[in-house]
Amino acid sequence: MADILLFHHALGLTPGVASLAETLIRNGHTVTTPDLFEGRTFATIDEGVEHAREIGFGEIIARGERAASALPENLVYMGLSLGVLPAQKLAQTRAGARGAVFFYSCVPAEEFGGPWPAGVPLQVHGAEQDPIFMDEGDVDAARAIVAGAQDAELFLYPSSAHYFADSSQKGFDAASASLAVDRVLAFLDRI
């Protein structure tokens, strides 16, 4: 079973993020969910992103690194949208990464020093009609990483909601979320 460091999206630690963590725990995994926003949650992506800008994206990443420093190295790093920033940096730069799972976002591997690291399996999950994922470079970054990595997969779902797998959000797509979680659980069992 895997030890997972799960970073929340721009709305903060929503009940949907907690539900995902609980699902992973029920399936035998250990999950740590640091609060990068120190207890704050937001009603809209724009509000959450504005808060992240005020904190600074570098500080968001640094908070993720501090959370990881108290844990063993052999983690699976999981990020949800904004949470992909610390998850991806740690997966690419911290020794011992067992794998990475990104939902709703992906940045070019070069942002964190170069190609995707050999021996670190990856899954990226996004909605094929999500304007954020599809039009802001995330899907292109994911495709580039998948093309160059030894063990990486990109999954696109028939949804337009950015947080399609967050059960606490209006755009929740139960069928796509269920398929995504099944794929994540199979990935975790494999690694």
Stockholm file with secondary structure:
# STOCKHOLM 1.0

chainA/1-191         MADILLFHHALGLTPGVASLAETLIRNGHTVTTPDLFEGRTFATIDEGVEHAREIGFGEIIARGERAASALPENLVYMGLSLGVLPAQKLAQTRAGARGAVFFYSCVPAEEFGGPWPAGVPLQVHGAEQDPIFMDEGDVDAARAIVAGAQDAELFLYPSSAHYFADSSQKGFDAASASLAVDRVLAFLDRI
#=GR chainA/1-191 SS CCEEEEECBTTBSCHHHHHHHHHHHHTTCEEECCCTTTTCCCSSHHHHHHHHHHHCHHHHHHHHHHHHHTSCSCCEEEEEGGGHHHHHHHHHHSTTCCEEEEESCCCCGGGGTSSCCTTCCEEEEEETTCHHHHHSSHHHHHHHHHHHCSSEEEEEESCCCTTTTCTTSTTCCHHHHHHHHHHHHHHHHHC
#=GC SS_cons         CCEEEEECBTTBSCHHHHHHHHHHHHTTCEEECCCTTTTCCCSSHHHHHHHHHHHCHHHHHHHHHHHHHTSCSCCEEEEEGGGHHHHHHHHHHSTTCCEEEEESCCCCGGGGTSSCCTTCCEEEEEETTCHHHHHSSHHHHHHHHHHHCSSEEEEEESCCCTTTTCTTSTTCCHHHHHHHHHHHHHHHHHC
//
